[in-house]
Amino acid sequence: MPTITLSGVAKSYGGGDRAVNNLDLVVPDGAFMCLLGPSGCGKTTTLRMIAGLEQPTAGTITVGDRVLDSVEQGLYVPPEKRGMGLVFQNYALWPHMSVRENVEFGLRMRKVPGPERRARAETALKMVHVDAAMDRYPSQLSGGQQQRVALARMLAVNPSVLLLDEPLSNLDARLRLEMRAELKRIHEESGATIVFVTHDQLEALTMATDIAVMNEGELQQLAAPMEMYARPANRFVAEFVGSPPMAIVDVGPSPAGLAGSLLRHVEQRMPRPEPPAAVGVRPEALRLDPPPGSAWREEAVVEAVLPAGSSWTVRLRVLDAELYAVSYTPVLAEPGDVLTVWTERLHLFGADGTRISSWDAEGVGA
């Protein structure tokens, strides 16, 4: 499948604000691209424009050298001629048809001969591990199995691109985890290009090869998952990607308290012509064990310890601010105890919210 390219794409529904505004996005061949962002950010509208269910009000969408949408040229290719498969949040399975018949439905519409149709349906069902239930009806399947059948129906027609619009949001936690692993396996085995819409940053981080974070119709950052986590482009990405979110402390003209403590530490190790407007630290980067000499450190009062089985989240009062730390070893402290909290990685942001750089004990300016 050639590369999908969106150039200057915009979508408005009349009135003022645009649902998508001047979007430039490249989805490489074979990528698993996640469109990530809060509700109303434009991610589903973007997916629907790629699918052809919505027409852009500006810009161009191309697949390789083939133009699918061009407002300037007046070109529009309908959904059924784009060679793409779309899976919605709702499984949309025919209740009166068996699993096999549901998967064969798209092939039947394309007038694929019976023997080939059955073979392709069985292959798709084996790929999603539901072949043992091919003679059952949707009402006899679990939610996770129904979602796999919906995926098999798309895979059977061999689409060049698979478009998924929050397909896991109706599943419970265990099934969501199972389906994340299945989708990743299907991507690796099929080599298909996948564009996946989600508001769940954990889904994006665990499955995607590339993440496009959107907010208010605009692209905030496009990067590989760990690159985005380690080097968020701006404050919005920094606070949206990560759980618990990054704590960001505004410096202000006369920094005092926690802001002053962080800024003094940064300036001693990474002098700058102008101080950053804000300093951020991830809860996972805050440590409670004995600190090394290069770390920023302060005394902290424990306000609450929240065990979660494999990790402990600790709410702390550090000078004049509240911070959260995440520990993967047992935290035996009680509310009111005083601990030393420290970190070797801080994120620096400018006045416009753009990430300037990081202070890292292993190398400044990362």
Short mmCIF file of the C-alpha atoms (twelve columns), coordinates in Angstrom:
data_MODEL
# 
_entry.id   MODEL 
# 
loop_
_atom_site.group_PDB 
_atom_site.id 
_atom_site.type_symbol 
_atom_site.label_atom_id 
_atom_site.label_alt_id 
_atom_site.label_comp_id 
_atom_site.label_asym_id 
_atom_site.label_seq_id 
_atom_site.Cartn_x 
_atom_site.Cartn_y 
_atom_site.Cartn_z 
_atom_site.pdbx_PDB_model_num 
ATOM 1   C CA . MET A 1   0.000   0.000   0.000  1 
ATOM 2   C CA . PRO A 2   1.512   3.394   -0.980 1 
ATOM 3   C CA . THR A 3   1.912   6.183   1.532  1 
ATOM 4   C CA . ILE A 4   -1.222  8.112   2.571  1 
ATOM 5   C CA . THR A 5   -0.652  11.868  2.520  1 
ATOM 6   C CA . LEU A 6   -2.928  14.610  3.824  1 
ATOM 7   C CA . SER A 7   -1.865  18.076  2.672  1 
ATOM 8   C CA . GLY A 8   -3.498  21.208  4.087  1 
ATOM 9   C CA . VAL A 9   -6.673  19.241  4.874  1 
ATOM 10  C CA . ALA A 10  -9.461  21.125  6.640  1 
ATOM 11  C CA . LYS A 11  -13.054 20.330  7.506  1 
ATOM 12  C CA . SER A 12  -15.763 22.670  8.695  1 
ATOM 13  C CA . TYR A 13  -19.486 22.101  9.089  1 
ATOM 14  C CA . GLY A 14  -20.555 25.687  8.622  1 
ATOM 15  C CA . GLY A 15  -20.148 28.505  11.062 1 
ATOM 16  C CA . GLY A 16  -16.846 29.433  12.609 1 
ATOM 17  C CA . ASP A 17  -14.431 26.848  14.004 1 
ATOM 18  C CA . ARG A 18  -13.026 24.032  11.903 1 
ATOM 19  C CA . ALA A 19  -13.217 20.425  13.072 1 
ATOM 20  C CA . VAL A 20  -9.872  19.892  11.330 1 
ATOM 21  C CA . ASN A 21  -7.604  22.789  10.477 1 
ATOM 22  C CA . ASN A 22  -4.782  22.758  7.890  1 
ATOM 23  C CA . LEU A 23  -3.695  19.194  8.669  1 
ATOM 24  C CA . ASP A 24  -0.479  17.869  7.125  1 
ATOM 25  C CA . LEU A 25  -0.040  14.180  7.916  1 
ATOM 26  C CA . VAL A 26  1.856   11.299  6.315  1 
ATOM 27  C CA . VAL A 27  0.946   7.672   7.052  1 
ATOM 28  C CA . PRO A 28  3.814   5.477   5.782  1 
ATOM 29  C CA . ASP A 29  3.184   2.192   3.999  1 
ATOM 30  C CA . GLY A 30  2.720   -0.580  6.579  1 
ATOM 31  C CA . ALA A 31  2.478   1.785   9.552  1 
ATOM 32  C CA . PHE A 32  0.207   1.367   12.553 1 
ATOM 33  C CA . MET A 33  -0.770  5.010   12.989 1 
ATOM 34  C CA . CYS A 34  -2.804  6.074   16.021 1 
ATOM 35  C CA . LEU A 35  -4.739  9.339   15.908 1 
ATOM 36  C CA . LEU A 36  -4.820  10.296  19.575 1 
ATOM 37  C CA . GLY A 37  -6.556  13.131  21.361 1 
ATOM 38  C CA . PRO A 38  -9.506  14.183  23.533 1 
ATOM 39  C CA . SER A 39  -13.109 14.114  22.355 1 
ATOM 40  C CA . GLY A 40  -13.781 16.750  19.719 1 
ATOM 41  C CA . CYS A 41  -10.145 17.107  18.624 1 
ATOM 42  C CA . GLY A 42  -10.838 16.091  15.015 1 
ATOM 43  C CA . LYS A 43  -9.379  12.579  14.980 1 
ATOM 44  C CA . THR A 44  -12.560 10.757  13.901 1 
ATOM 45  C CA . THR A 45  -13.301 13.423  11.296 1 
ATOM 46  C CA . THR A 46  -9.790  12.873  9.908  1 
ATOM 47  C CA . LEU A 47  -10.365 9.109   9.729  1 
ATOM 48  C CA . ARG A 48  -13.718 9.598   7.998  1 
ATOM 49  C CA . MET A 49  -12.115 11.894  5.419  1 
ATOM 50  C CA . ILE A 50  -9.468  9.253   4.659  1 
ATOM 51  C CA . ALA A 51  -12.268 6.687   4.295  1 
ATOM 52  C CA . GLY A 52  -14.276 8.981   2.027  1 
ATOM 53  C CA . LEU A 53  -17.247 9.221   4.396  1 
ATOM 54  C CA . GLU A 54  -16.568 12.955  4.781  1 
ATOM 55  C CA . GLN A 55  -15.296 15.329  2.114  1 
ATOM 56  C CA . PRO A 56  -12.693 17.923  3.136  1 
ATOM 57  C CA . THR A 57  -13.488 21.590  2.691  1 
ATOM 58  C CA . ALA A 58  -9.847  22.307  1.825  1 
ATOM 59  C CA . GLY A 59  -6.705  20.381  0.981  1 
ATOM 60  C CA . THR A 60  -5.732  17.136  -0.721 1 
ATOM 61  C CA . ILE A 61  -5.678  13.453  0.271  1 
ATOM 62  C CA . THR A 62  -3.520  11.140  -1.824 1 
ATOM 63  C CA . VAL A 63  -2.527  7.478   -1.723 1 
ATOM 64  C CA . GLY A 64  0.783   7.212   -3.502 1 
ATOM 65  C CA . ASP A 65  0.230   9.019   -6.795 1 
ATOM 66  C CA . ARG A 66  -3.548  8.563   -6.682 1 
ATOM 67  C CA . VAL A 67  -5.587  11.581  -5.604 1 
ATOM 68  C CA . LEU A 68  -8.601  10.585  -3.491 1 
ATOM 69  C CA . ASP A 69  -9.726  14.090  -2.550 1 
ATOM 70  C CA . SER A 70  -8.768  17.456  -3.952 1 
ATOM 71  C CA . VAL A 71  -10.916 20.501  -3.284 1 
ATOM 72  C CA . GLU A 72  -8.861  22.581  -5.711 1 
ATOM 73  C CA . GLN A 73  -9.219  20.034  -8.541 1 
ATOM 74  C CA . GLY A 74  -12.778 19.071  -7.648 1 
ATOM 75  C CA . LEU A 75  -11.847 15.390  -7.279 1 
ATOM 76  C CA . TYR A 76  -13.540 12.919  -4.940 1 
ATOM 77  C CA . VAL A 77  -13.271 9.118   -4.931 1 
ATOM 78  C CA . PRO A 78  -16.218 7.399   -3.173 1 
ATOM 79  C CA . PRO A 79  -15.546 5.053   -0.219 1 
ATOM 80  C CA . GLU A 80  -16.214 1.815   -2.093 1 
ATOM 81  C CA . LYS A 81  -13.478 2.619   -4.626 1 
ATOM 82  C CA . ARG A 82  -10.741 3.449   -2.123 1 
ATOM 83  C CA . GLY A 83  -9.769  -0.113  -1.222 1 
ATOM 84  C CA . MET A 84  -10.048 0.539   2.509  1 
ATOM 85  C CA . GLY A 85  -11.752 -1.349  5.332  1 
ATOM 86  C CA . LEU A 86  -13.495 0.503   8.150  1 
ATOM 87  C CA . VAL A 87  -14.317 -0.918  11.605 1 
ATOM 88  C CA . PHE A 88  -16.493 1.216   13.869 1 
ATOM 89  C CA . GLN A 89  -16.946 1.279   17.634 1 
ATOM 90  C CA . ASN A 90  -20.216 -0.593  16.987 1 
ATOM 91  C CA . TYR A 91  -19.517 -4.065  15.589 1 
ATOM 92  C CA . ALA A 92  -22.484 -3.875  13.158 1 
ATOM 93  C CA . LEU A 93  -22.786 -7.656  12.708 1 
ATOM 94  C CA . TRP A 94  -25.879 -9.116  11.071 1 
ATOM 95  C CA . PRO A 95  -27.713 -10.959 13.908 1 
ATOM 96  C CA . HIS A 96  -29.464 -13.424 11.568 1 
ATOM 97  C CA . MET A 97  -26.220 -14.514 9.904  1 
ATOM 98  C CA . SER A 98  -23.639 -16.925 11.271 1 
ATOM 99  C CA . VAL A 99  -20.093 -15.767 11.928 1 
ATOM 100 C CA . ARG A 100 -18.964 -17.295 8.629  1 
ATOM 101 C CA . GLU A 101 -21.798 -15.596 6.724  1 
ATOM 102 C CA . ASN A 102 -20.993 -12.232 8.336  1 
ATOM 103 C CA . VAL A 103 -17.368 -12.498 7.242  1 
ATOM 104 C CA . GLU A 104 -18.367 -13.612 3.750  1 
ATOM 105 C CA . PHE A 105 -20.846 -10.749 3.347  1 
ATOM 106 C CA . GLY A 106 -18.421 -8.233  1.876  1 
ATOM 107 C CA . LEU A 107 -17.002 -10.832 -0.478 1 
ATOM 108 C CA . ARG A 108 -20.496 -11.787 -1.597 1 
ATOM 109 C CA . MET A 109 -21.206 -8.125  -2.432 1 
ATOM 110 C CA . ARG A 110 -18.037 -8.151  -4.541 1 
ATOM 111 C CA . LYS A 111 -19.334 -11.296 -6.304 1 
ATOM 112 C CA . VAL A 112 -16.371 -13.421 -5.232 1 
ATOM 113 C CA . PRO A 113 -16.985 -17.082 -6.222 1 
ATOM 114 C CA . GLY A 114 -18.237 -19.387 -3.436 1 
ATOM 115 C CA . PRO A 115 -15.147 -21.603 -2.931 1 
ATOM 116 C CA . GLU A 116 -12.786 -18.613 -2.818 1 
ATOM 117 C CA . ARG A 117 -15.207 -16.713 -0.586 1 
ATOM 118 C CA . ARG A 118 -15.320 -19.524 1.966  1 
ATOM 119 C CA . ALA A 119 -11.549 -20.000 1.907  1 
ATOM 120 C CA . ARG A 120 -10.867 -16.294 2.456  1 
ATOM 121 C CA . ALA A 121 -13.429 -16.107 5.268  1 
ATOM 122 C CA . GLU A 122 -11.885 -19.099 7.057  1 
ATOM 123 C CA . THR A 123 -8.378  -17.651 6.666  1 
ATOM 124 C CA . ALA A 124 -9.504  -14.328 8.151  1 
ATOM 125 C CA . LEU A 125 -11.277 -16.043 11.056 1 
ATOM 126 C CA . LYS A 126 -8.167  -18.114 11.804 1 
ATOM 127 C CA . MET A 127 -6.090  -14.941 11.826 1 
ATOM 128 C CA . VAL A 128 -8.257  -13.469 14.585 1 
ATOM 129 C CA . HIS A 129 -8.623  -16.836 16.392 1 
ATOM 130 C CA . VAL A 130 -12.407 -17.174 16.044 1 
ATOM 131 C CA . ASP A 131 -12.498 -19.988 13.467 1 
ATOM 132 C CA . ALA A 132 -13.873 -22.420 16.068 1 
ATOM 133 C CA . ALA A 133 -17.022 -20.266 16.319 1 
ATOM 134 C CA . MET A 134 -17.672 -19.756 12.604 1 
ATOM 135 C CA . ASP A 135 -21.029 -21.566 12.691 1 
ATOM 136 C CA . ARG A 136 -22.352 -19.634 15.702 1 
ATOM 137 C CA . TYR A 137 -24.412 -16.444 15.652 1 
ATOM 138 C CA . PRO A 138 -23.247 -13.054 16.999 1 
ATOM 139 C CA . SER A 139 -25.561 -13.329 20.026 1 
ATOM 140 C CA . GLN A 140 -23.649 -16.456 21.071 1 
ATOM 141 C CA . LEU A 141 -20.297 -14.641 21.172 1 
ATOM 142 C CA . SER A 142 -18.603 -12.464 23.758 1 
ATOM 143 C CA . GLY A 143 -17.903 -8.806  23.052 1 
ATOM 144 C CA . GLY A 144 -14.275 -9.552  22.292 1 
ATOM 145 C CA . GLN A 145 -15.221 -12.323 19.862 1 
ATOM 146 C CA . GLN A 146 -17.717 -10.050 18.098 1 
ATOM 147 C CA . GLN A 147 -15.014 -7.420  17.678 1 
ATOM 148 C CA . ARG A 148 -12.705 -10.039 16.180 1 
ATOM 149 C CA . VAL A 149 -15.435 -11.076 13.737 1 
ATOM 150 C CA . ALA A 150 -15.826 -7.445  12.652 1 
ATOM 151 C CA . LEU A 151 -12.064 -7.319  12.044 1 
ATOM 152 C CA . ALA A 152 -12.147 -10.624 10.152 1 
ATOM 153 C CA . ARG A 153 -14.904 -9.279  7.892  1 
ATOM 154 C CA . MET A 154 -12.611 -6.397  6.915  1 
ATOM 155 C CA . LEU A 155 -9.501  -8.566  6.581  1 
ATOM 156 C CA . ALA A 156 -11.327 -11.029 4.308  1 
ATOM 157 C CA . VAL A 157 -11.772 -8.423  1.584  1 
ATOM 158 C CA . ASN A 158 -8.023  -7.750  1.767  1 
ATOM 159 C CA . PRO A 159 -8.154  -3.951  2.135  1 
ATOM 160 C CA . SER A 160 -4.983  -2.003  1.491  1 
ATOM 161 C CA . VAL A 161 -5.760  0.139   4.553  1 
ATOM 162 C CA . LEU A 162 -7.634  -0.800  7.728  1 
ATOM 163 C CA . LEU A 163 -9.339  2.139   9.455  1 
ATOM 164 C CA . LEU A 164 -10.415 1.562   13.067 1 
ATOM 165 C CA . ASP A 165 -12.597 4.081   14.919 1 
ATOM 166 C CA . GLU A 166 -12.281 3.394   18.678 1 
ATOM 167 C CA . PRO A 167 -13.146 -0.313  18.188 1 
ATOM 168 C CA . LEU A 168 -12.145 -1.329  21.730 1 
ATOM 169 C CA . SER A 169 -14.066 1.244   23.749 1 
ATOM 170 C CA . ASN A 170 -17.030 -1.088  24.420 1 
ATOM 171 C CA . LEU A 171 -14.863 -3.883  25.844 1 
ATOM 172 C CA . ASP A 172 -13.973 -4.548  29.458 1 
ATOM 173 C CA . ALA A 173 -10.388 -4.116  30.682 1 
ATOM 174 C CA . ARG A 174 -9.345  -7.734  30.138 1 
ATOM 175 C CA . LEU A 175 -10.768 -7.917  26.611 1 
ATOM 176 C CA . ARG A 176 -9.201  -4.566  25.718 1 
ATOM 177 C CA . LEU A 177 -5.785  -5.893  26.721 1 
ATOM 178 C CA . GLU A 178 -6.371  -9.082  24.735 1 
ATOM 179 C CA . MET A 179 -7.507  -7.177  21.641 1 
ATOM 180 C CA . ARG A 180 -4.529  -4.799  21.796 1 
ATOM 181 C CA . ALA A 181 -2.226  -7.786  21.573 1 
ATOM 182 C CA . GLU A 182 -4.341  -9.279  18.770 1 
ATOM 183 C CA . LEU A 183 -4.350  -6.080  16.725 1 
ATOM 184 C CA . LYS A 184 -0.588  -5.782  17.065 1 
ATOM 185 C CA . ARG A 185 -0.159  -9.404  15.967 1 
ATOM 186 C CA . ILE A 186 -2.544  -8.949  13.021 1 
ATOM 187 C CA . HIS A 187 -0.613  -5.871  11.916 1 
ATOM 188 C CA . GLU A 188 2.699   -7.719  12.058 1 
ATOM 189 C CA . GLU A 189 1.335   -10.762 10.199 1 
ATOM 190 C CA . SER A 190 -0.708  -8.971  7.547  1 
ATOM 191 C CA . GLY A 191 1.580   -6.009  6.887  1 
ATOM 192 C CA . ALA A 192 -1.524  -3.859  6.363  1 
ATOM 193 C CA . THR A 193 -1.485  -0.130  6.957  1 
ATOM 194 C CA . ILE A 194 -3.662  0.625   9.992  1 
ATOM 195 C CA . VAL A 195 -5.051  3.985   11.072 1 
ATOM 196 C CA . PHE A 196 -6.527  3.705   14.559 1 
ATOM 197 C CA . VAL A 197 -8.541  6.409   16.350 1 
ATOM 198 C CA . THR A 198 -8.469  6.455   20.138 1 
ATOM 199 C CA . HIS A 199 -8.619  8.802   23.112 1 
ATOM 200 C CA . ASP A 200 -6.812  6.191   25.239 1 
ATOM 201 C CA . GLN A 201 -3.115  7.044   25.352 1 
ATOM 202 C CA . LEU A 202 -2.264  3.560   26.711 1 
ATOM 203 C CA . GLU A 203 -3.745  1.992   23.558 1 
ATOM 204 C CA . ALA A 204 -1.674  4.314   21.403 1 
ATOM 205 C CA . LEU A 205 1.569   3.755   23.318 1 
ATOM 206 C CA . THR A 206 1.251   -0.040  23.341 1 
ATOM 207 C CA . MET A 207 0.146   -0.642  19.728 1 
ATOM 208 C CA . ALA A 208 1.273   2.130   17.418 1 
ATOM 209 C CA . THR A 209 4.399   2.511   15.323 1 
ATOM 210 C CA . ASP A 210 3.532   6.216   15.034 1 
ATOM 211 C CA . ILE A 211 1.249   8.478   17.071 1 
ATOM 212 C CA . ALA A 212 -0.357  11.690  15.827 1 
ATOM 213 C CA . VAL A 213 -1.638  13.743  18.774 1 
ATOM 214 C CA . MET A 214 -4.405  16.193  17.861 1 
ATOM 215 C CA . ASN A 215 -6.107  18.989  19.761 1 
ATOM 216 C CA . GLU A 216 -8.791  21.417  18.591 1 
ATOM 217 C CA . GLY A 217 -8.451  20.206  15.005 1 
ATOM 218 C CA . GLU A 218 -4.677  20.662  14.786 1 
ATOM 219 C CA . LEU A 219 -1.763  18.267  14.829 1 
ATOM 220 C CA . GLN A 220 0.336   18.762  17.960 1 
ATOM 221 C CA . GLN A 221 3.033   16.130  17.399 1 
ATOM 222 C CA . LEU A 222 3.788   13.145  15.174 1 
ATOM 223 C CA . ALA A 223 6.343   10.706  16.573 1 
ATOM 224 C CA . ALA A 224 7.079   7.132   17.604 1 
ATOM 225 C CA . PRO A 225 5.482   6.260   20.964 1 
ATOM 226 C CA . MET A 226 8.597   6.334   23.168 1 
ATOM 227 C CA . GLU A 227 9.961   9.401   21.385 1 
ATOM 228 C CA . MET A 228 6.725   11.239  22.125 1 
ATOM 229 C CA . TYR A 229 6.744   10.096  25.748 1 
ATOM 230 C CA . ALA A 230 10.370  11.137  26.287 1 
ATOM 231 C CA . ARG A 231 10.288  14.343  24.232 1 
ATOM 232 C CA . PRO A 232 6.769   15.815  24.058 1 
ATOM 233 C CA . ALA A 233 6.571   18.710  21.627 1 
ATOM 234 C CA . ASN A 234 4.575   20.990  23.934 1 
ATOM 235 C CA . ARG A 235 2.677   21.209  27.197 1 
ATOM 236 C CA . PHE A 236 -0.503  19.723  25.759 1 
ATOM 237 C CA . VAL A 237 1.279   16.549  24.598 1 
ATOM 238 C CA . ALA A 238 3.272   16.369  27.843 1 
ATOM 239 C CA . GLU A 239 0.122   16.447  29.973 1 
ATOM 240 C CA . PHE A 240 -1.996  14.258  27.671 1 
ATOM 241 C CA . VAL A 241 0.474   11.400  27.122 1 
ATOM 242 C CA . GLY A 242 1.319   9.659   30.382 1 
ATOM 243 C CA . SER A 243 -0.659  8.397   33.374 1 
ATOM 244 C CA . PRO A 244 -0.631  10.010  35.853 1 
ATOM 245 C CA . PRO A 245 0.051   13.091  33.699 1 
ATOM 246 C CA . MET A 246 3.229   15.109  33.849 1 
ATOM 247 C CA . ALA A 247 3.232   17.766  36.568 1 
ATOM 248 C CA . ILE A 248 4.086   21.177  35.105 1 
ATOM 249 C CA . VAL A 249 5.063   24.067  37.375 1 
ATOM 250 C CA . ASP A 250 4.846   27.626  36.029 1 
ATOM 251 C CA . VAL A 251 7.979   29.617  36.824 1 
ATOM 252 C CA . GLY A 252 6.626   33.188  36.748 1 
ATOM 253 C CA . PRO A 253 8.652   36.423  37.000 1 
ATOM 254 C CA . SER A 254 9.810   35.820  40.598 1 
ATOM 255 C CA . PRO A 255 9.967   32.052  41.027 1 
ATOM 256 C CA . ALA A 256 9.697   30.797  44.583 1 
ATOM 257 C CA . GLY A 257 8.742   27.545  46.274 1 
ATOM 258 C CA . LEU A 258 8.912   24.470  44.037 1 
ATOM 259 C CA . ALA A 259 9.277   26.556  40.857 1 
ATOM 260 C CA . GLY A 260 12.295  28.365  42.281 1 
ATOM 261 C CA . SER A 261 13.872  25.132  43.511 1 
ATOM 262 C CA . LEU A 262 13.538  23.454  40.107 1 
ATOM 263 C CA . LEU A 263 14.758  26.510  38.205 1 
ATOM 264 C CA . ARG A 264 17.851  26.973  40.388 1 
ATOM 265 C CA . HIS A 265 18.787  23.344  39.839 1 
ATOM 266 C CA . VAL A 266 18.382  23.613  36.063 1 
ATOM 267 C CA . GLU A 267 20.330  26.881  35.805 1 
ATOM 268 C CA . GLN A 268 23.256  25.442  37.757 1 
ATOM 269 C CA . ARG A 269 23.606  22.613  35.238 1 
ATOM 270 C CA . MET A 270 22.251  24.106  32.039 1 
ATOM 271 C CA . PRO A 271 22.614  27.911  31.948 1 
ATOM 272 C CA . ARG A 272 20.205  29.593  29.533 1 
ATOM 273 C CA . PRO A 273 19.972  33.216  28.301 1 
ATOM 274 C CA . GLU A 274 16.360  33.268  29.455 1 
ATOM 275 C CA . PRO A 275 14.738  30.996  32.031 1 
ATOM 276 C CA . PRO A 276 12.007  28.591  30.934 1 
ATOM 277 C CA . ALA A 277 8.401   29.608  31.543 1 
ATOM 278 C CA . ALA A 278 7.563   26.220  33.079 1 
ATOM 279 C CA . VAL A 279 9.272   23.074  34.308 1 
ATOM 280 C CA . GLY A 280 7.709   19.618  34.090 1 
ATOM 281 C CA . VAL A 281 8.406   16.278  35.738 1 
ATOM 282 C CA . ARG A 282 6.766   12.916  35.137 1 
ATOM 283 C CA . PRO A 283 5.515   10.960  38.182 1 
ATOM 284 C CA . GLU A 284 7.538   7.933   37.051 1 
ATOM 285 C CA . ALA A 285 10.695  10.066  37.112 1 
ATOM 286 C CA . LEU A 286 10.182  11.123  40.744 1 
ATOM 287 C CA . ARG A 287 12.055  8.771   43.036 1 
ATOM 288 C CA . LEU A 288 11.831  8.063   46.749 1 
ATOM 289 C CA . ASP A 289 15.027  6.039   47.279 1 
ATOM 290 C CA . PRO A 290 18.431  7.600   48.247 1 
ATOM 291 C CA . PRO A 291 19.326  10.206  45.598 1 
ATOM 292 C CA . PRO A 292 22.606  10.444  43.653 1 
ATOM 293 C CA . GLY A 293 24.637  13.641  43.846 1 
ATOM 294 C CA . SER A 294 23.483  15.029  40.483 1 
ATOM 295 C CA . ALA A 295 19.757  14.829  41.204 1 
ATOM 296 C CA . TRP A 296 17.332  17.605  42.059 1 
ATOM 297 C CA . ARG A 297 15.943  16.866  45.518 1 
ATOM 298 C CA . GLU A 298 13.590  18.312  48.109 1 
ATOM 299 C CA . GLU A 299 11.839  17.171  51.254 1 
ATOM 300 C CA . ALA A 300 8.250   16.047  50.691 1 
ATOM 301 C CA . VAL A 301 5.347   15.361  53.015 1 
ATOM 302 C CA . VAL A 302 3.348   12.234  52.199 1 
ATOM 303 C CA . GLU A 303 -0.357  13.034  51.773 1 
ATOM 304 C CA . ALA A 304 -1.619  9.669   50.496 1 
ATOM 305 C CA . VAL A 305 -0.309  6.295   49.331 1 
ATOM 306 C CA . LEU A 306 -2.412  4.623   46.623 1 
ATOM 307 C CA . PRO A 307 -1.428  0.978   45.997 1 
ATOM 308 C CA . ALA A 308 -2.377  -0.489  42.613 1 
ATOM 309 C CA . GLY A 309 -0.936  -3.988  42.865 1 
ATOM 310 C CA . SER A 310 2.160   -3.689  40.672 1 
ATOM 311 C CA . SER A 311 2.808   -0.016  41.492 1 
ATOM 312 C CA . TRP A 312 2.243   2.588   44.196 1 
ATOM 313 C CA . THR A 313 1.144   6.170   43.488 1 
ATOM 314 C CA . VAL A 314 2.135   8.627   46.218 1 
ATOM 315 C CA . ARG A 315 0.650   12.099  46.562 1 
ATOM 316 C CA . LEU A 316 3.240   14.473  48.011 1 
ATOM 317 C CA . ARG A 317 3.362   18.062  49.231 1 
ATOM 318 C CA . VAL A 318 6.659   19.531  48.029 1 
ATOM 319 C CA . LEU A 319 7.205   23.096  49.261 1 
ATOM 320 C CA . ASP A 320 4.132   24.959  47.919 1 
ATOM 321 C CA . ALA A 321 2.972   22.392  45.346 1 
ATOM 322 C CA . GLU A 322 1.374   18.960  45.075 1 
ATOM 323 C CA . LEU A 323 3.201   16.264  43.112 1 
ATOM 324 C CA . TYR A 324 2.573   12.609  42.377 1 
ATOM 325 C CA . ALA A 325 5.274   9.952   42.342 1 
ATOM 326 C CA . VAL A 326 4.926   6.430   40.971 1 
ATOM 327 C CA . SER A 327 6.984   3.665   42.576 1 
ATOM 328 C CA . TYR A 328 7.336   0.082   41.393 1 
ATOM 329 C CA . THR A 329 8.606   -1.078  44.778 1 
ATOM 330 C CA . PRO A 330 6.448   -1.100  47.939 1 
ATOM 331 C CA . VAL A 331 6.025   2.289   49.618 1 
ATOM 332 C CA . LEU A 332 5.830   1.802   53.387 1 
ATOM 333 C CA . ALA A 333 5.343   5.480   54.273 1 
ATOM 334 C CA . GLU A 334 2.213   6.812   55.988 1 
ATOM 335 C CA . PRO A 335 0.441   10.175  55.557 1 
ATOM 336 C CA . GLY A 336 2.435   12.846  57.377 1 
ATOM 337 C CA . ASP A 337 5.813   11.144  56.903 1 
ATOM 338 C CA . VAL A 338 8.605   13.267  55.456 1 
ATOM 339 C CA . LEU A 339 10.619  11.759  52.590 1 
ATOM 340 C CA . THR A 340 13.251  12.999  50.171 1 
ATOM 341 C CA . VAL A 341 11.907  13.127  46.621 1 
ATOM 342 C CA . TRP A 342 14.324  13.446  43.702 1 
ATOM 343 C CA . THR A 343 14.618  13.231  39.927 1 
ATOM 344 C CA . GLU A 344 17.258  13.282  37.236 1 
ATOM 345 C CA . ARG A 345 14.995  14.343  34.375 1 
ATOM 346 C CA . LEU A 346 13.090  17.615  33.979 1 
ATOM 347 C CA . HIS A 347 11.287  19.049  30.932 1 
ATOM 348 C CA . LEU A 348 11.566  22.758  30.119 1 
ATOM 349 C CA . PHE A 349 8.838   24.710  28.319 1 
ATOM 350 C CA . GLY A 350 8.819   28.179  26.775 1 
ATOM 351 C CA . ALA A 351 6.221   30.900  27.173 1 
ATOM 352 C CA . ASP A 352 4.249   29.598  24.151 1 
ATOM 353 C CA . GLY A 353 4.078   26.097  25.656 1 
ATOM 354 C CA . THR A 354 6.655   24.605  23.295 1 
ATOM 355 C CA . ARG A 355 9.117   22.190  24.864 1 
ATOM 356 C CA . ILE A 356 12.562  23.810  24.870 1 
ATOM 357 C CA . SER A 357 14.641  20.834  25.993 1 
ATOM 358 C CA . SER A 358 15.265  18.658  29.022 1 
ATOM 359 C CA . TRP A 359 17.694  18.549  31.854 1 
ATOM 360 C CA . ASP A 360 18.906  14.979  32.129 1 
ATOM 361 C CA . ALA A 361 21.645  13.773  34.448 1 
ATOM 362 C CA . GLU A 362 22.992  11.656  31.586 1 
ATOM 363 C CA . GLY A 363 23.153  14.585  29.171 1 
ATOM 364 C CA . VAL A 364 21.590  18.039  29.157 1 
ATOM 365 C CA . GLY A 365 19.488  19.267  26.280 1 
ATOM 366 C CA . ALA A 366 18.035  15.869  25.517 1 
# 
